[in-house]
Amino acid sequence: MELKGQVAIVTGAGRGIGRATALELARLGADIVVAELDPTSADATAALLKDVGRRALVVPTDVTRRPSLTALVERTRAELGRIDILVNNAGIYRAAATLDVTEEHWDAIMSINARAVFFASQAVLPTMIAQKRGSIVSLASMAGKIGSKTNLPYNASKAAVISITKSLALAHAADGVRVNCVCPGFVETDMWALVARDQGKLLGQTPEEFTRQREKQVPLGRMEKPDDVANVIAFLCSSRAAYMTGQALSVDGGLIMHG
C-alpha cells in the first residue's frame, strides 16, 4: 500500500486511461477524487473504487473553467483533508487536414489539452507547496514528440503539455513537488475509436484498416491497454520515482525510441 493515506485527484476519471489510473492508485492505497463532467461514468468509476476499498469523492469538474478547478480543490481539502497527487488526464481529440483547421477547433483542443493542464496544476500547487510534497502527472502523448499531417492542433497541444511539465518541474522542485508526464502511443479506448474513424476517413481507410495498420507499426506487436499507461503513472506518483521530475516518459510499445 505504497500510497496509503494519500489523496489523488484524477481528471477525466470516468473512462479509459483516467479510470484505469484511478483504480491503480486506489490499489496502492490512495483515496481518489473523480473529477469528471459526465455523472454516469463518474459514478461507475466511484463504484469500482469502493469495491477496491478506497474512498471515492465524485466532483463534477469542467477543467476549462478556473472557478470549477478552484471548487474541486476546495471540496477535496474540505472532505479529504489533503492533496498529494494530481493526474491531468482529461483531454479531447479531433483530426483535420491543415487547411481545414478552424479557430474553434484550435481553441477547443488547446483549452482542454493544454490550458487546463496548467490551471489545474496551478489550483493544487498552493496545497502541495504548504505540505512540502506532491506529485503532478499529466497525459501528453507520442503526438507531442512527432509531427502529423492530419492532427496539427492535437500534436501542438501535447507538445505544450511536455513543455508545461518541464517548466512546472523546474519552478517547484525546491517546494518538494515533482511534475512529470507520460506519452502513450496507440491506446485502445473510446478516444481511439474516434481517432480511427476520423483519421481513417482522412486517409481513405476504414477504422478497422487504420487500426490494423497502426498496430503493425508497434515494435512490441500489440495495441496499448489503459493499464499499460496507468501502471507508469502510478510509478511516477510513488516514492519509487522520488528522483524523477520534468520527464516526458514514452509508454508506446517502442514507437518512439529517441530521448
Rosetta silent file (secondary structure, phi, psi, omega in degrees, C-alpha in Angstrom):
SEQUENCE: MELKGQVAIVTGAGRGIGRATALELARLGADIVVAELDPTSADATAALLKDVGRRALVVPTDVTRRPSLTALVERTRAELGRIDILVNNAGIYRAAATLDVTEEHWDAIMSINARAVFFASQAVLPTMIAQKRGSIVSLASMAGKIGSKTNLPYNASKAAVISITKSLALAHAADGVRVNCVCPGFVETDMWALVARDQGKLLGQTPEEFTRQREKQVPLGRMEKPDDVANVIAFLCSSRAAYMTGQALSVDGGLIMHG
SCORE:     score description
SCORE:     0.000 S_00000001
   1 L     0.000   65.768 -172.450    0.000    0.000    0.000 S_00000001
   2 L   -62.109  -27.762 -177.634    2.608    2.443   -1.193 S_00000001
   3 L  -108.148   20.996 -178.509    0.195    5.383   -1.422 S_00000001
   4 L   -56.159  133.274  178.491   -1.685    4.680    1.828 S_00000001
   5 L    84.874   -4.089 -179.231   -3.064    7.844    3.395 S_00000001
   6 L   -95.728  158.243 -179.989   -2.616    9.867    0.217 S_00000001
   7 E  -120.646  128.367 -178.248   -5.294   11.668   -1.805 S_00000001
   8 E  -121.160  129.917  171.206   -5.229   11.709   -5.603 S_00000001
   9 E   -96.313  128.473  176.097   -7.292   13.861   -7.961 S_00000001
  10 E  -122.736  114.620  177.921   -7.772   12.302  -11.415 S_00000001
  11 E   -80.663  145.232 -178.427   -9.407   14.485  -14.082 S_00000001
  12 L    63.241   38.143 -173.977  -11.471   12.679  -16.692 S_00000001
  13 L   -83.116    5.361 -175.797  -11.551    9.603  -14.447 S_00000001
  14 L   -76.705  -16.400 -176.323  -14.839    8.333  -15.855 S_00000001
  15 L  -159.500  171.997  170.530  -13.338    6.181  -18.605 S_00000001
  16 H    54.598 -134.762 -177.401  -10.258    4.920  -20.413 S_00000001
  17 H   -63.059  -36.448 -179.815   -6.837    5.826  -19.047 S_00000001
  18 H   -61.182  -47.132  178.786   -8.389    8.023  -16.350 S_00000001
  19 H   -64.702  -45.792 -179.916  -10.457    5.195  -14.895 S_00000001
  20 H   -59.720  -38.704  179.748   -7.569    2.709  -15.114 S_00000001
  21 H   -68.587  -44.478  177.964   -5.294    5.216  -13.346 S_00000001
  22 H   -57.372  -43.245 -178.991   -7.818    5.924  -10.583 S_00000001
  23 H   -67.923  -39.818 -179.539   -8.148    2.184   -9.940 S_00000001
  24 H   -67.905  -41.549  177.661   -4.390    1.571   -9.916 S_00000001
  25 H   -64.325  -36.560  177.818   -3.755    4.451   -7.489 S_00000001
  26 H   -66.006  -40.475  178.232   -6.556    3.087   -5.293 S_00000001
  27 H   -61.135  -28.846  178.849   -4.995   -0.389   -5.314 S_00000001
  28 L   -86.901    3.249  171.846   -1.826    1.250   -3.996 S_00000001
  29 L   109.746   -4.495 -176.926   -3.819    2.764   -1.125 S_00000001
  30 L   -79.722  148.017  166.124   -4.818    6.259   -2.265 S_00000001
  31 E   -85.904  145.659 -167.924   -8.252    7.788   -1.827 S_00000001
  32 E  -120.102  134.772  169.411   -9.488    9.144   -5.164 S_00000001
  33 E  -101.138  116.411  179.899  -11.255   12.286   -6.286 S_00000001
  34 E   -89.025   98.728 -178.530  -13.100   11.539   -9.529 S_00000001
  35 E   -95.276   98.379 -166.318  -13.048   14.919  -11.313 S_00000001
  36 L  -149.704  137.321  179.990  -15.361   14.225  -14.231 S_00000001
  37 L   -77.584  -34.892 -176.091  -18.110   16.075  -16.131 S_00000001
  38 L   -84.513  110.567 -173.330  -20.169   13.013  -17.089 S_00000001
  39 H   -64.246  -34.598 -177.682  -22.077   11.894  -13.956 S_00000001
  40 H   -64.939  -49.018 -179.392  -22.863    8.383  -15.212 S_00000001
  41 H   -69.951  -32.743  178.024  -19.261    7.430  -15.947 S_00000001
  42 H   -63.555  -44.383 -179.827  -18.064    9.201  -12.771 S_00000001
  43 H   -66.464  -35.811  178.491  -20.445    7.151  -10.614 S_00000001
  44 H   -64.620  -42.072  176.954  -19.389    3.934  -12.368 S_00000001
  45 H   -64.414  -43.249 -179.492  -15.727    4.677  -11.589 S_00000001
  46 H   -59.799  -39.873  178.997  -16.604    5.558   -7.969 S_00000001
  47 H   -63.495  -40.579  178.053  -18.397    2.208   -7.556 S_00000001
  48 H   -65.293  -37.715  179.440  -15.312    0.351   -8.808 S_00000001
  49 H   -65.837  -38.624  179.282  -13.106    2.333   -6.399 S_00000001
  50 H   -67.241  -32.991  175.746  -15.330    1.430   -3.461 S_00000001
  51 H   -61.930  -31.361  178.148  -15.016   -2.246   -4.474 S_00000001
  52 H   -76.729  -15.010  177.729  -11.241   -1.797   -4.047 S_00000001
  53 L    94.929   18.059 -179.967  -11.962   -0.475   -0.553 S_00000001
  54 L  -110.079  159.324  173.826  -10.944    3.138   -1.030 S_00000001
  55 L   -74.115  141.187  178.270  -12.828    6.377   -0.526 S_00000001
  56 E  -132.003  119.278  177.895  -14.096    7.929   -3.766 S_00000001
  57 E  -108.322  117.402  178.187  -15.246   11.535   -3.931 S_00000001
  58 E   -91.278  122.499  177.606  -17.049   12.486   -7.155 S_00000001
  59 E  -125.399  108.630  177.184  -16.678   16.178   -8.016 S_00000001
  60 L   -58.641  122.657 -171.010  -18.309   17.355  -11.272 S_00000001
  61 L  -136.362  126.647  169.621  -15.483   19.340  -12.887 S_00000001
  62 L  -101.619  104.013 -173.287  -15.136   21.418  -16.038 S_00000001
  63 L   -66.635  -12.477 -179.869  -11.349   21.627  -16.389 S_00000001
  64 L   -86.313   -5.139 -177.956  -11.647   24.572  -18.793 S_00000001
  65 L  -115.973  120.102 -178.120  -13.164   26.824  -16.086 S_00000001
  66 H   -59.713  -39.270  177.188  -10.966   28.148  -13.290 S_00000001
  67 H   -60.306  -34.352  178.265  -13.877   28.521  -10.809 S_00000001
  68 H   -67.182  -39.121  177.836  -14.626   24.811  -11.333 S_00000001
  69 H   -68.039  -39.336  176.883  -10.977   23.927  -10.627 S_00000001
  70 H   -61.942  -44.287  179.017  -10.997   26.123   -7.504 S_00000001
  71 H   -63.464  -37.623  177.556  -14.164   24.364   -6.292 S_00000001
  72 H   -58.713  -47.553 -179.509  -12.525   20.978   -6.978 S_00000001
  73 H   -65.965  -42.986 -178.041   -9.576   21.849   -4.742 S_00000001
  74 H   -64.241  -42.853  178.493  -11.769   23.321   -2.013 S_00000001
  75 H   -65.671  -40.574  179.590  -14.064   20.268   -1.873 S_00000001
  76 H   -61.827  -46.545 -179.905  -11.109   17.885   -1.869 S_00000001
  77 H   -65.065  -41.508 -177.873   -9.459   19.717    1.010 S_00000001
  78 H   -66.173  -39.901 -172.857  -12.713   20.036    2.949 S_00000001
  79 H   -96.930  -27.491 -177.566  -13.710   16.379    2.623 S_00000001
  80 H  -119.374   -9.804  167.783  -10.385   14.522    2.370 S_00000001
  81 L    85.750  -11.818 -176.158   -8.019   16.977    4.074 S_00000001
  82 L  -163.887  168.922  173.189   -5.087   16.980    1.657 S_00000001
  83 L  -139.746  112.087 -178.996   -3.944   16.691   -1.986 S_00000001
  84 L  -101.757  -29.662 -171.918   -0.900   14.537   -2.698 S_00000001
  85 E  -138.393  136.557  168.219   -1.379   13.672   -6.366 S_00000001
  86 E  -123.923  125.385  172.098   -2.925   15.325   -9.408 S_00000001
  87 E  -110.854  110.783  177.665   -3.300   13.350  -12.630 S_00000001
  88 E   -83.662   89.534 -175.304   -4.184   15.662  -15.529 S_00000001
  89 L  -105.421  -27.398 -175.717   -5.904   13.097  -17.717 S_00000001
  90 L   -55.682  134.794  179.997   -8.887   14.946  -19.243 S_00000001
  91 L  -167.602  161.598  176.426   -8.405   15.514  -22.952 S_00000001
  92 L  -130.736  164.802 -178.633  -10.108   15.561  -26.335 S_00000001
  93 L  -134.637  135.933  170.272   -9.141   14.554  -29.863 S_00000001
  94 L  -147.976  135.042  178.079  -10.086   15.951  -33.262 S_00000001
  95 L  -103.957  149.863  173.161   -8.427   15.331  -36.623 S_00000001
  96 L  -166.815  146.163  171.244   -8.388   17.682  -39.611 S_00000001
  97 L   -64.399  151.386 -173.847   -6.246   18.403  -42.629 S_00000001
  98 H   -50.493  -44.270 -176.075   -4.135   21.535  -42.086 S_00000001
  99 H   -74.410  -10.208 -179.562   -6.234   23.749  -44.364 S_00000001
 100 H  -101.024   -1.829  179.833   -9.439   22.652  -42.604 S_00000001
 101 L   -70.817  123.426  178.400   -8.378   23.575  -39.056 S_00000001
 102 L   -97.649  166.780  175.523  -10.691   26.311  -37.739 S_00000001
 103 H   -62.138  -38.664  179.376  -10.094   28.714  -34.870 S_00000001
 104 H   -62.501  -43.338  177.626  -12.812   26.919  -32.917 S_00000001
 105 H   -59.454  -50.413 -179.519  -11.066   23.560  -33.468 S_00000001
 106 H   -58.227  -48.783 -175.266   -7.709   25.023  -32.367 S_00000001
 107 H   -66.778  -39.238  179.870   -9.166   26.742  -29.287 S_00000001
 108 H   -63.416  -46.753 -179.929  -11.170   23.701  -28.132 S_00000001
 109 H   -63.515  -48.191 -177.754   -8.152   21.381  -28.335 S_00000001
 110 H   -65.395  -37.746 -177.109   -5.770   23.839  -26.681 S_00000001
 111 H   -62.457  -46.717 -177.018   -8.242   24.788  -23.957 S_00000001
 112 H   -83.436  -43.731 -171.560   -8.786   21.238  -22.679 S_00000001
 113 H   -80.335  -26.780 -175.002   -5.499   19.540  -23.569 S_00000001
 114 H  -121.643  -57.025 -176.968   -3.006   22.273  -22.606 S_00000001
 115 H   -57.739  -44.507 -178.348   -4.508   25.297  -20.857 S_00000001
 116 H   -65.083  -32.340  177.641   -6.452   23.126  -18.384 S_00000001
 117 H   -61.413  -42.940  179.111   -3.295   21.157  -17.516 S_00000001
 118 H   -68.017  -48.769 -173.302   -1.630   24.359  -16.387 S_00000001
 119 H   -72.793  -29.095  172.504   -4.570   25.820  -14.482 S_00000001
 120 H   -66.590  -41.193  177.475   -5.450   22.538  -12.744 S_00000001
 121 H   -63.602  -44.614  178.614   -1.815   22.296  -11.664 S_00000001
 122 H   -58.634  -37.580 -177.784   -1.874   25.923  -10.529 S_00000001
 123 H   -65.884  -36.946 -178.284   -5.014   25.188   -8.481 S_00000001
 124 H   -88.742  -18.110 -172.725   -3.411   22.329   -6.479 S_00000001
 125 H   -58.993  -42.978  179.560    0.062   23.835   -6.126 S_00000001
 126 H   -56.792  -39.211  178.094   -0.585   26.035   -3.047 S_00000001
 127 H   -65.462  -46.336 -179.034   -1.761   22.941   -1.123 S_00000001
 128 H   -64.846  -39.744  179.603    1.205   20.852   -2.277 S_00000001
 129 H   -64.272  -41.330  178.479    3.675   23.655   -1.505 S_00000001
 130 H   -64.241  -35.000  178.349    2.231   24.024    2.006 S_00000001
 131 H   -78.380  -15.085 -174.319    2.590   20.247    2.512 S_00000001
 132 L    61.467   28.604  176.850    6.136   20.399    1.035 S_00000001
 133 L  -163.912  148.768  176.742    5.228   17.378   -1.074 S_00000001
 134 E   169.202  156.800  177.831    3.199   16.479   -4.118 S_00000001
 135 E  -135.599  126.479  175.526    3.256   14.757   -7.482 S_00000001
 136 E  -114.523  126.919  176.474    1.637   16.010  -10.677 S_00000001
 137 E  -126.589  125.883 -178.262    1.454   13.679  -13.677 S_00000001
 138 E  -113.225  152.388  176.778   -0.074   14.857  -16.946 S_00000001
 139 E   -89.443  106.681  169.080   -1.149   12.965  -20.035 S_00000001
 140 L   -95.066 -137.988 -179.554    0.885   14.094  -23.008 S_00000001
 141 L  -175.244  157.536  170.271    1.236   11.760  -25.999 S_00000001
 142 H   -57.001  -25.035  178.002    3.725   10.456  -28.512 S_00000001
 143 H   -60.786  -24.308  178.528    1.938   13.074  -30.665 S_00000001
 144 H   -76.490   -7.920 -177.141    3.750   15.722  -28.604 S_00000001
 145 L  -112.799   -6.100 -176.810    7.106   14.417  -29.856 S_00000001
 146 L  -133.365  172.256  174.970    6.381   13.991  -33.569 S_00000001
 147 L   -94.253  172.686  179.583    4.663   15.802  -36.436 S_00000001
 148 L  -153.533  141.072  176.738    1.376   14.918  -38.111 S_00000001
 149 L   -77.438  -26.333 -168.264   -0.295   15.636  -41.456 S_00000001
 150 L  -127.791   18.024 -169.282   -3.814   15.436  -40.033 S_00000001
 151 L  -141.752   19.838 -163.814   -3.509   16.247  -36.335 S_00000001
 152 H   -51.934  -50.474 -178.911   -1.694   19.565  -36.007 S_00000001
 153 H   -61.993  -39.680  179.281   -3.649   21.178  -33.118 S_00000001
 154 H   -62.854  -47.051  179.345   -3.684   17.937  -31.125 S_00000001
 155 H   -61.426  -41.311  178.800    0.052   17.408  -31.587 S_00000001
 156 H   -63.542  -38.873 -179.713    0.728   21.028  -30.649 S_00000001
 157 H   -65.579  -37.287 -178.903   -1.395   20.687  -27.506 S_00000001
 158 H   -76.875  -31.631  171.887    0.512   17.609  -26.380 S_00000001
 159 H   -63.916  -36.255  177.251    3.879   19.264  -27.093 S_00000001
 160 H   -63.289  -39.076  178.410    2.607   22.079  -24.865 S_00000001
 161 H   -61.061  -41.345  178.560    1.918   19.571  -22.068 S_00000001
 162 H   -62.503  -43.388 -179.978    5.546   18.391  -22.261 S_00000001
 163 H   -67.179  -43.583  177.527    6.772   21.994  -22.084 S_00000001
 164 H   -58.901  -42.215  179.673    4.404   22.903  -19.217 S_00000001
 165 H   -57.819  -47.006 -178.027    5.657   19.827  -17.345 S_00000001
 166 H   -65.107  -41.595 -178.307    9.304   20.888  -17.627 S_00000001
 167 H   -69.416  -42.683  177.648    8.636   24.470  -16.529 S_00000001
 168 H   -63.305  -40.433 -179.891    6.457   23.477  -13.558 S_00000001
 169 H   -61.115  -43.420 -179.807    9.044   20.892  -12.504 S_00000001
 170 H   -67.236  -42.012 -176.265   11.792   23.496  -12.567 S_00000001
 171 H   -67.932  -28.825 -170.134    9.694   26.126  -10.791 S_00000001
 172 H  -123.687   12.791  176.351    8.596   23.863   -7.924 S_00000001
 173 H   -58.794  -42.305 -178.171   11.363   21.307   -7.369 S_00000001
 174 H   -69.375  -14.916  177.962   12.536   23.221   -4.290 S_00000001
 175 H   -88.523   -0.857 -178.983    8.961   23.066   -2.931 S_00000001
 176 L    84.210   14.056 -179.237    9.026   19.268   -2.887 S_00000001
 177 E  -105.009  123.232  176.582    6.642   18.986   -5.842 S_00000001
 178 E   -99.287  139.864 -177.508    7.550   16.612   -8.674 S_00000001
 179 E  -132.746  119.818 -179.983    5.982   17.143  -12.103 S_00000001
 180 E  -137.047  169.429  172.967    6.166   14.587  -14.905 S_00000001
 181 E  -140.816  160.114  177.312    4.147   13.487  -17.914 S_00000001
 182 E  -116.592  149.858 -176.777    3.584   10.284  -19.863 S_00000001
 183 E  -123.602   86.329  179.337    3.427    9.941  -23.636 S_00000001
 184 E   -69.978  166.456  176.484    1.228    6.997  -24.652 S_00000001
 185 L  -104.713 -116.535 -176.163    1.032    5.586  -28.168 S_00000001
 186 L   -96.294   96.656 -173.007   -1.950    3.768  -29.703 S_00000001
 187 E  -102.213  131.949  179.786   -4.245    3.063  -26.734 S_00000001
 188 L   -76.675   94.783  178.844   -7.457    1.036  -27.031 S_00000001
 189 L  -140.901  179.145  173.902  -10.024    3.454  -25.540 S_00000001
 190 H   -58.443  -36.602 -179.114  -13.192    5.279  -26.578 S_00000001
 191 H   -64.990  -36.063  179.617  -10.901    8.029  -27.855 S_00000001
 192 H   -62.730  -37.186  177.913   -9.070    5.565  -30.114 S_00000001
 193 H   -57.862  -39.196  177.430  -12.384    4.685  -31.813 S_00000001
 194 H   -67.739  -44.478  178.655  -12.686    8.384  -32.649 S_00000001
 195 H   -57.942  -50.347 -176.399   -9.062    8.553  -33.839 S_00000001
 196 H   -62.944  -39.155  179.562   -9.506    5.509  -36.098 S_00000001
 197 H   -66.887  -51.629 -174.814  -12.756    6.857  -37.536 S_00000001
 198 H   -70.379  -46.160  179.923  -11.533   10.415  -38.204 S_00000001
 199 H   -67.582  -40.849  178.498   -8.002    9.580  -39.320 S_00000001
 200 H   -57.949  -44.197  179.962   -9.229    6.644  -41.395 S_00000001
 201 H   -60.423  -43.848 -179.641  -11.698    8.906  -43.212 S_00000001
 202 H   -65.901  -29.206 -177.000   -8.943   11.437  -43.985 S_00000001
 203 H  -100.090    3.170  179.738   -6.676    8.659  -45.275 S_00000001
 204 L    72.348   32.828 -179.833   -9.384    6.768  -47.192 S_00000001
 205 L  -124.596  155.499  170.778   -9.388    3.771  -44.837 S_00000001
 206 L   -74.050  158.752  176.938  -11.995    2.056  -42.675 S_00000001
 207 H   -54.836  -37.628 -178.792  -11.448    2.411  -38.893 S_00000001
 208 H   -67.045  -42.156  177.806  -10.504   -1.289  -38.787 S_00000001
 209 H   -62.878  -43.761  179.872   -7.923   -0.905  -41.578 S_00000001
 210 H   -60.047  -45.216 -179.062   -6.466    2.157  -39.867 S_00000001
 211 H   -65.269  -43.695  178.667   -6.160    0.307  -36.542 S_00000001
 212 H   -59.905  -42.812  179.700   -4.588   -2.784  -38.150 S_00000001
 213 H   -62.438  -44.007 -179.916   -2.051   -0.606  -39.958 S_00000001
 214 H   -65.812  -41.360 -179.264   -1.129    1.228  -36.763 S_00000001
 215 H   -60.260  -37.097  179.442   -0.834   -1.998  -34.761 S_00000001
 216 H   -64.693  -23.742 -178.902    1.672   -3.336  -37.299 S_00000001
 217 H   -78.356  -15.604 -172.665    3.904   -0.296  -36.616 S_00000001
 218 L   -81.676  117.932  179.896    4.267   -1.110  -32.892 S_00000001
 219 L   -54.570  -36.438  179.376    7.569   -2.915  -32.163 S_00000001
 220 L   -78.524   -2.443  165.554    6.003   -4.763  -29.204 S_00000001
 221 L    81.508   13.676  178.007    3.364   -6.086  -31.593 S_00000001
 222 L  -152.180  162.660  172.587    0.081   -5.067  -29.943 S_00000001
 223 L   -71.124  158.997 -178.249   -2.159   -2.118  -29.209 S_00000001
 224 E   -86.441  142.772  174.767   -1.741   -0.426  -25.829 S_00000001
 225 L   -98.232  151.177  175.202   -4.133   -1.054  -22.914 S_00000001
 226 H   -52.251  -36.340  179.692   -5.174    1.695  -20.466 S_00000001
 227 H   -64.069  -29.888  177.767   -3.458   -0.309  -17.704 S_00000001
 228 H   -60.115  -36.779  179.384   -0.125   -0.049  -19.548 S_00000001
 229 H   -79.824  -44.381 -177.243   -0.320    3.713  -19.050 S_00000001
 230 H   -58.015  -38.480 -179.126   -1.864    3.611  -15.571 S_00000001
 231 H   -62.877  -37.999  179.867    0.983    1.454  -14.238 S_00000001
 232 H   -74.316  -38.585  175.851    3.593    4.020  -15.301 S_00000001
 233 H   -59.974  -44.864  179.839    1.552    6.923  -13.920 S_00000001
 234 H   -61.320  -40.517  176.033    1.303    5.097  -10.582 S_00000001
 235 H   -59.017  -46.223 -178.942    5.064    4.575  -10.575 S_00000001
 236 H   -64.493  -28.452  179.046    5.644    8.296  -11.173 S_00000001
 237 H   -78.545  -17.734 -171.624    3.290    9.130   -8.286 S_00000001
 238 L   -91.942  169.328  179.286    5.106    6.809   -5.901 S_00000001
 239 H   -67.982  -16.216  177.190    8.251    7.192   -3.837 S_00000001
 240 H   -64.697  -21.871  179.050   10.000    4.822   -6.269 S_00000001
 241 H  -105.634   26.609 -173.469   10.170    7.798   -8.657 S_00000001
 242 L   -59.819  -22.743 -177.643   11.371   10.207   -5.952 S_00000001
 243 L  -105.322   21.451  179.905   14.384   11.295   -8.046 S_00000001
 244 L  -119.315  125.392  171.137   12.397   11.938  -11.240 S_00000001
 245 L  -153.126  151.703 -179.961   10.936   15.292  -12.236 S_00000001
 246 L    74.400   19.284 -174.798   10.440   17.179  -15.502 S_00000001
 247 L   -99.984  149.473  174.141   10.298   13.936  -17.508 S_00000001
 248 E  -119.928   90.198 -173.295    8.161   13.004  -20.523 S_00000001
 249 E   -81.922  123.711  174.565    8.147    9.197  -20.417 S_00000001
 250 E   -76.423  125.913  176.148    7.232    7.379  -23.624 S_00000001
 251 E  -127.357   77.606 -164.885    4.866    4.471  -22.924 S_00000001
 252 L  -139.593   17.655  177.767    4.226    3.472  -26.511 S_00000001
 253 L    71.564   13.143  178.061    5.378   -0.066  -27.231 S_00000001
 254 L    97.057    9.926 -177.482    8.608    1.206  -28.768 S_00000001
 255 L   -63.227  -39.334  178.762    7.094    3.541  -31.380 S_00000001
 256 L  -119.153  121.872 -175.289    9.463    6.378  -30.453 S_00000001
 257 L  -122.667   30.243  172.232   12.971    5.411  -29.386 S_00000001
 258 L  -112.453  167.287 -173.171   14.832    8.683  -29.120 S_00000001
 259 L   -68.112    0.000    0.000   15.426   10.714  -25.963 S_00000001
